[in-house]
Amino acid sequence: MILFGEVSLRRALREYVAHFRSERNHQGVGNRLLEPYPTVGSTDGPIQCRKRLGGMLNCYYREAA
């Protein structure tokens, strides 16, 4: 990843923090999410993929019905 200035660095950090807090499982808390989205755990509908940082971070989820 190549960052061009402070603006792109801040964007990359913001995307990583959003992924870290609400999309990534944490072993230290029993493989749970720290701040899950309200639709986490839904079993209906097709699986979607949210890509962050140009596809370096991926999150798979289901859309709310």
MMTF fields as JSON, N, C-alpha, C and O atoms, coordinates in Angstrom:
{
  "mmtfVersion": "1.0.0",
  "mmtfProducer": "UNKNOWN",
  "numBonds": 259,
  "numAtoms": 260,
  "numGroups": 65,
  "numChains": 1,
  "numModels": 1,
  "chainsPerModel": [1],
  "groupsPerChain": [65],
  "chainIdList": ["A"],
  "bondAtomList": [4, 2, 8, 6, 12, 10, 16, 14, 20, 18, 24, 22, 28, 26, 32, 30, 36, 34, 40, 38, 44, 42, 48, 46, 52, 50, 56, 54, 60, 58, 64, 62, 68, 66, 72, 70, 76, 74, 80, 78, 84, 82, 88, 86, 92, 90, 96, 94, 100, 98, 104, 102, 108, 106, 112, 110, 116, 114, 120, 118, 124, 122, 128, 126, 132, 130, 136, 134, 140, 138, 144, 142, 148, 146, 152, 150, 156, 154, 160, 158, 164, 162, 168, 166, 172, 170, 176, 174, 180, 178, 184, 182, 188, 186, 192, 190, 196, 194, 200, 198, 204, 202, 208, 206, 212, 210, 216, 214, 220, 218, 224, 222, 228, 226, 232, 230, 236, 234, 240, 238, 244, 242, 248, 246, 252, 250, 256, 254],
  "bondOrderList": [1, 1, 1, 1, 1, 1, 1, 1, 1, 1, 1, 1, 1, 1, 1, 1, 1, 1, 1, 1, 1, 1, 1, 1, 1, 1, 1, 1, 1, 1, 1, 1, 1, 1, 1, 1, 1, 1, 1, 1, 1, 1, 1, 1, 1, 1, 1, 1, 1, 1, 1, 1, 1, 1, 1, 1, 1, 1, 1, 1, 1, 1, 1, 1],
  "groupList": [{"groupName": "MET", "atomNameList": ["N", "CA", "C", "O"], "elementList": ["N", "C", "C", "O"], "formalChargeList": [0, 0, 0, 0], "bondAtomList": [1, 0, 2, 1, 3, 2], "bondOrderList": [1, 1, 2], "singleLetterCode": "M", "chemCompType": "L-PEPTIDE LINKING"}, {"groupName": "ILE", "atomNameList": ["N", "CA", "C", "O"], "elementList": ["N", "C", "C", "O"], "formalChargeList": [0, 0, 0, 0], "bondAtomList": [1, 0, 2, 1, 3, 2], "bondOrderList": [1, 1, 2], "singleLetterCode": "I", "chemCompType": "L-PEPTIDE LINKING"}, {"groupName": "LEU", "atomNameList": ["N", "CA", "C", "O"], "elementList": ["N", "C", "C", "O"], "formalChargeList": [0, 0, 0, 0], "bondAtomList": [1, 0, 2, 1, 3, 2], "bondOrderList": [1, 1, 2], "singleLetterCode": "L", "chemCompType": "L-PEPTIDE LINKING"}, {"groupName": "PHE", "atomNameList": ["N", "CA", "C", "O"], "elementList": ["N", "C", "C", "O"], "formalChargeList": [0, 0, 0, 0], "bondAtomList": [1, 0, 2, 1, 3, 2], "bondOrderList": [1, 1, 2], "singleLetterCode": "F", "chemCompType": "L-PEPTIDE LINKING"}, {"groupName": "GLY", "atomNameList": ["N", "CA", "C", "O"], "elementList": ["N", "C", "C", "O"], "formalChargeList": [0, 0, 0, 0], "bondAtomList": [1, 0, 2, 1, 3, 2], "bondOrderList": [1, 1, 2], "singleLetterCode": "G", "chemCompType": "PEPTIDE LINKING"}, {"groupName": "GLU", "atomNameList": ["N", "CA", "C", "O"], "elementList": ["N", "C", "C", "O"], "formalChargeList": [0, 0, 0, 0], "bondAtomList": [1, 0, 2, 1, 3, 2], "bondOrderList": [1, 1, 2], "singleLetterCode": "E", "chemCompType": "L-PEPTIDE LINKING"}, {"groupName": "VAL", "atomNameList": ["N", "CA", "C", "O"], "elementList": ["N", "C", "C", "O"], "formalChargeList": [0, 0, 0, 0], "bondAtomList": [1, 0, 2, 1, 3, 2], "bondOrderList": [1, 1, 2], "singleLetterCode": "V", "chemCompType": "L-PEPTIDE LINKING"}, {"groupName": "SER", "atomNameList": ["N", "CA", "C", "O"], "elementList": ["N", "C", "C", "O"], "formalChargeList": [0, 0, 0, 0], "bondAtomList": [1, 0, 2, 1, 3, 2], "bondOrderList": [1, 1, 2], "singleLetterCode": "S", "chemCompType": "L-PEPTIDE LINKING"}, {"groupName": "ARG", "atomNameList": ["N", "CA", "C", "O"], "elementList": ["N", "C", "C", "O"], "formalChargeList": [0, 0, 0, 0], "bondAtomList": [1, 0, 2, 1, 3, 2], "bondOrderList": [1, 1, 2], "singleLetterCode": "R", "chemCompType": "L-PEPTIDE LINKING"}, {"groupName": "ALA", "atomNameList": ["N", "CA", "C", "O"], "elementList": ["N", "C", "C", "O"], "formalChargeList": [0, 0, 0, 0], "bondAtomList": [1, 0, 2, 1, 3, 2], "bondOrderList": [1, 1, 2], "singleLetterCode": "A", "chemCompType": "L-PEPTIDE LINKING"}, {"groupName": "TYR", "atomNameList": ["N", "CA", "C", "O"], "elementList": ["N", "C", "C", "O"], "formalChargeList": [0, 0, 0, 0], "bondAtomList": [1, 0, 2, 1, 3, 2], "bondOrderList": [1, 1, 2], "singleLetterCode": "Y", "chemCompType": "L-PEPTIDE LINKING"}, {"groupName": "HIS", "atomNameList": ["N", "CA", "C", "O"], "elementList": ["N", "C", "C", "O"], "formalChargeList": [0, 0, 0, 0], "bondAtomList": [1, 0, 2, 1, 3, 2], "bondOrderList": [1, 1, 2], "singleLetterCode": "H", "chemCompType": "L-PEPTIDE LINKING"}, {"groupName": "ASN", "atomNameList": ["N", "CA", "C", "O"], "elementList": ["N", "C", "C", "O"], "formalChargeList": [0, 0, 0, 0], "bondAtomList": [1, 0, 2, 1, 3, 2], "bondOrderList": [1, 1, 2], "singleLetterCode": "N", "chemCompType": "L-PEPTIDE LINKING"}, {"groupName": "GLN", "atomNameList": ["N", "CA", "C", "O"], "elementList": ["N", "C", "C", "O"], "formalChargeList": [0, 0, 0, 0], "bondAtomList": [1, 0, 2, 1, 3, 2], "bondOrderList": [1, 1, 2], "singleLetterCode": "Q", "chemCompType": "L-PEPTIDE LINKING"}, {"groupName": "PRO", "atomNameList": ["N", "CA", "C", "O"], "elementList": ["N", "C", "C", "O"], "formalChargeList": [0, 0, 0, 0], "bondAtomList": [1, 0, 2, 1, 3, 2], "bondOrderList": [1, 1, 2], "singleLetterCode": "P", "chemCompType": "L-PEPTIDE LINKING"}, {"groupName": "THR", "atomNameList": ["N", "CA", "C", "O"], "elementList": ["N", "C", "C", "O"], "formalChargeList": [0, 0, 0, 0], "bondAtomList": [1, 0, 2, 1, 3, 2], "bondOrderList": [1, 1, 2], "singleLetterCode": "T", "chemCompType": "L-PEPTIDE LINKING"}, {"groupName": "ASP", "atomNameList": ["N", "CA", "C", "O"], "elementList": ["N", "C", "C", "O"], "formalChargeList": [0, 0, 0, 0], "bondAtomList": [1, 0, 2, 1, 3, 2], "bondOrderList": [1, 1, 2], "singleLetterCode": "D", "chemCompType": "L-PEPTIDE LINKING"}, {"groupName": "CYS", "atomNameList": ["N", "CA", "C", "O"], "elementList": ["N", "C", "C", "O"], "formalChargeList": [0, 0, 0, 0], "bondAtomList": [1, 0, 2, 1, 3, 2], "bondOrderList": [1, 1, 2], "singleLetterCode": "C", "chemCompType": "L-PEPTIDE LINKING"}, {"groupName": "LYS", "atomNameList": ["N", "CA", "C", "O"], "elementList": ["N", "C", "C", "O"], "formalChargeList": [0, 0, 0, 0], "bondAtomList": [1, 0, 2, 1, 3, 2], "bondOrderList": [1, 1, 2], "singleLetterCode": "K", "chemCompType": "L-PEPTIDE LINKING"}],
  "groupTypeList": [0, 1, 2, 3, 4, 5, 6, 7, 2, 8, 8, 9, 2, 8, 5, 10, 6, 9, 11, 3, 8, 7, 5, 8, 12, 11, 13, 4, 6, 4, 12, 8, 2, 2, 5, 14, 10, 14, 15, 6, 4, 7, 15, 16, 4, 14, 1, 13, 17, 8, 18, 8, 2, 4, 4, 0, 2, 12, 17, 10, 10, 8, 5, 9, 9],
  "groupIdList": [1, 2, 3, 4, 5, 6, 7, 8, 9, 10, 11, 12, 13, 14, 15, 16, 17, 18, 19, 20, 21, 22, 23, 24, 25, 26, 27, 28, 29, 30, 31, 32, 33, 34, 35, 36, 37, 38, 39, 40, 41, 42, 43, 44, 45, 46, 47, 48, 49, 50, 51, 52, 53, 54, 55, 56, 57, 58, 59, 60, 61, 62, 63, 64, 65],
  "secStructList": [7, 7, 7, 7, 2, 2, 2, 2, 2, 2, 2, 2, 2, 2, 2, 2, 2, 2, 2, 2, 2, 2, 6, 1, 7, 5, 4, 4, 4, 6, 1, 5, 7, 1, 1, 7, 7, 6, 6, 6, 6, 7, 7, 1, 1, 7, 3, 3, 3, 3, 3, 3, 4, 4, 4, 6, 3, 3, 3, 3, 3, 3, 7, 7, 7],
  "xCoordList": [0.84, 0.0, 0.899, 1.842, 0.595, 1.353, 0.44, -0.646, 0.864, 0.071, 0.654, 1.866, -0.215, 0.202, -0.291, -1.35, 0.445, 0.122, -0.751, -1.126, -1.055, -1.795, -3.236, -3.774, -3.862, -5.261, -5.426, -6.336, -4.571, -4.689, -4.315, -4.878, -3.373, -3.033, -4.21, -4.525, -4.856, -6.019, -7.152, -7.821, -7.377, -8.424, -8.104, -8.987, -6.863, -6.458, -6.628, -7.104, -6.253, -6.409, -7.878, -8.257, -8.708, -10.14, -10.778, -11.594, -10.407, -10.926, -10.467, -11.253, -9.215, -8.7, -9.392, -9.748, -9.58, -10.233, -11.676, -12.143, -12.388, -13.763, -13.774, -14.637, -12.83, -12.73, -12.381, -12.98, -11.438, -10.962, -12.066, -12.199, -12.856, -13.875, -15.141, -15.727, -15.587, -16.914, -16.957, -18.035, -15.844, -15.874, -14.903, -14.999, -13.996, -12.95, -13.213, -13.458, -13.16, -13.304, -12.046, -10.941, -12.215, -11.104, -10.984, -11.926, -9.823, -9.614, -9.674, -10.114, -9.252, -9.208, -10.579, -10.69, -11.622, -12.983, -13.869, -15.059, -13.286, -14.059, -14.494, -15.586, -13.673, -13.965, -15.251, -15.986, -15.512, -16.671, -16.22, -15.039, -17.171, -16.913, -16.988, -17.803, -16.155, -16.163, -17.415, -18.073, -17.748, -18.922, -19.67, -19.54, -20.448, -21.083, -22.156, -22.805, -22.323, -23.421, -24.725, -24.714, -25.859, -27.137, -27.56, -28.318, -27.093, -27.536, -26.648, -26.889, -25.637, -24.749, -25.537, -26.304, -25.347, -26.036, -27.263, -27.914, -27.601, -28.733, -28.453, -27.33, -29.452, -29.271, -30.065, -30.077, -30.725, -31.522, -30.823, -30.165, -30.971, -30.446, -29.068, -28.4, -28.646, -27.342, -26.187, -26.354, -25.042, -23.849, -23.231, -23.059, -22.896, -22.274, -20.835, -20.474, -20.019, -18.633, -18.381, -18.676, -17.841, -17.455, -15.93, -15.244, -15.414, -13.963, -13.501, -14.101, -12.427, -11.829, -10.373, -9.742, -9.857, -8.459, -8.112, -7.089, -8.949, -8.676, -8.695, -8.02, -9.448, -9.546, -8.568, -8.544, -7.759, -6.824, -7.549, -7.111, -8.653, -9.469, -10.848, -11.474, -11.327, -12.646, -13.514, -13.028, -14.799, -15.779, -16.968, -17.51, -17.377, -18.519, -19.688, -19.533, -20.877, -22.056, -23.294, -23.216, -24.44, -25.726, -26.485, -26.464, -27.147, -27.958, -29.177, -29.67, -29.654, -30.875, -32.056, -32.105, -33.013, -34.19, -35.118, -36.15],
  "yCoordList": [-1.153, 0.0, 1.233, 1.334, 2.144, 3.385, 4.523, 4.694, 5.287, 6.39, 7.705, 7.914, 8.589, 9.891, 10.971, 11.558, 11.235, 12.322, 11.913, 10.752, 12.905, 12.693, 12.257, 11.447, 12.778, 12.447, 10.958, 10.324, 10.396, 8.97, 8.1, 7.02, 8.557, 7.821, 7.806, 6.765, 8.939, 9.006, 8.12, 7.462, 8.093, 7.239, 5.773, 5.01, 5.366, 3.982, 3.593, 2.496, 4.463, 4.183, 4.104, 3.249, 4.987, 4.969, 3.659, 3.075, 3.199, 1.935, 0.76, -0.146, 0.763, -0.337, -0.379, -1.455, 0.773, 0.822, 0.333, -0.394, 0.718, 0.238, -1.28, -1.951, -1.825, -3.285, -3.948, -4.962, -3.4, -3.982, -4.024, -5.017, -2.962, -2.881, -3.653, -4.242, -3.673, -4.222, -5.398, -5.95, -5.802, -6.888, -8.026, -9.083, -7.855, -8.838, -9.526, -8.863, -10.878, -11.635, -11.464, -11.378, -11.415, -11.222, -12.425, -12.757, -13.079, -14.266, -13.954, -14.798, -12.787, -12.428, -12.286, -12.32, -12.128, -12.0, -13.14, -12.945, -14.318, -15.494, -15.495, -15.969, -14.98, -14.907, -14.141, -14.489, -13.101, -12.254, -10.942, -10.595, -10.221, -8.894, -7.872, -8.02, -6.841, -5.815, -4.946, -4.703, -4.477, -3.631, -4.158, -3.585, -5.233, -5.831, -4.928, -4.149, -5.051, -4.373, -5.012, -6.172, -4.304, -4.871, -6.117, -6.933, -6.281, -7.402, -8.63, -9.626, -8.601, -9.744, -10.91, -10.746, -12.081, -13.267, -13.615, -14.621, -12.822, -13.114, -14.37, -14.574, -15.208, -16.454, -16.451, -17.457, -15.352, -15.264, -14.397, -13.415, -14.768, -13.956, -14.388, -15.183, -13.855, -14.208, -13.579, -12.547, -14.198, -13.687, -12.582, -12.735, -11.461, -10.312, -10.179, -10.718, -9.464, -9.225, -7.716, -7.012, -7.235, -5.823, -5.778, -6.378, -5.06, -4.956, -3.597, -2.566, -3.617, -2.389, -2.343, -3.381, -1.16, -0.921, -1.658, -2.339, -1.525, -2.106, -3.623, -4.234, -4.246, -5.691, -6.362, -7.59, -5.582, -6.173, -6.702, -7.679, -6.067, -6.513, -6.854, -6.026, -8.046, -8.484, -8.897, -9.444, -8.625, -9.025, -9.631, -9.019, -10.815, -11.492, -11.422, -11.686, -11.063, -10.854, -11.096, -11.267, -11.112, -11.218, -9.905, -9.307, -9.471, -8.251, -8.508, -9.633, -7.465, -7.589, -7.785, -7.211, -8.597, -8.895, -7.729, -7.824],
  "zCoordList": [0.0, 0.0, 0.0, 0.785, -0.873, -0.962, -0.528, -1.083, 0.444, 0.969, 0.48, 0.528, 0.009, -0.486, 0.463, 0.236, 1.498, 2.403, 3.576, 3.738, 4.376, 5.617, 5.367, 6.121, 4.329, 4.06, 3.766, 4.301, 2.936, 2.626, 3.823, 3.999, 4.647, 5.862, 6.827, 7.405, 7.005, 7.904, 7.398, 8.195, 6.088, 5.517, 5.765, 6.153, 5.548, 5.771, 7.237, 7.529, 8.151, 9.579, 9.973, 10.773, 9.422, 9.714, 9.245, 9.958, 8.05, 7.524, 8.378, 8.653, 8.797, 9.614, 10.98, 11.461, 11.596, 12.907, 12.8, 13.676, 11.745, 11.548, 11.397, 11.964, 10.643, 10.478, 11.805, 12.162, 12.527, 13.776, 14.829, 15.545, 14.93, 15.975, 15.662, 16.57, 14.413, 14.149, 13.181, 12.959, 12.601, 11.623, 11.933, 11.31, 12.849, 13.122, 14.454, 15.462, 14.459, 15.701, 16.551, 16.016, 17.879, 18.795, 19.719, 20.438, 19.7, 20.517, 22.0, 22.78, 22.407, 23.822, 24.464, 25.69, 23.664, 24.197, 23.677, 23.43, 23.515, 23.117, 21.665, 21.353, 20.775, 19.335, 19.03, 18.106, 19.809, 19.567, 18.94, 18.978, 18.365, 17.825, 18.947, 19.857, 18.903, 19.94, 19.845, 20.857, 18.65, 18.42, 17.198, 16.116, 17.335, 16.159, 15.55, 16.248, 14.249, 13.562, 14.005, 14.418, 13.937, 14.386, 13.602, 14.125, 12.376, 11.546, 11.688, 11.007, 12.539, 12.711, 13.283, 14.232, 12.705, 13.18, 12.365, 12.648, 11.368, 10.507, 9.702, 9.242, 9.528, 8.767, 7.468, 6.758, 7.142, 5.922, 4.894, 5.238, 3.621, 2.536, 2.074, 2.735, 0.925, 0.366, 1.143, 1.794, 1.068, 1.734, 0.891, -0.318, 1.538, 0.891, 1.375, 2.421, 0.614, 1.004, 1.035, 0.07, 2.134, 2.254, 2.188, 3.014, 1.195, 1.025, 1.522, 1.215, 2.293, 2.793, 2.359, 2.162, 2.215, 1.822, 0.539, 0.464, -0.452, -1.76, -1.778, -2.607, -0.888, -0.842, 0.11, 0.199, 0.826, 1.787, 3.015, 3.621, 3.384, 4.515, 3.98, 3.318, 4.25, 3.784, 4.961, 5.951, 4.834, 5.831, 5.108, 4.188, 5.509, 4.9, 5.86, 7.052, 5.339, 6.173, 5.342, 4.126, 6.004, 5.326, 5.509, 6.585, 4.453, 4.508, 5.383, 5.464, 6.029, 6.844, 5.922, 4.834, 6.353, 5.522, 5.409, 4.744]
}
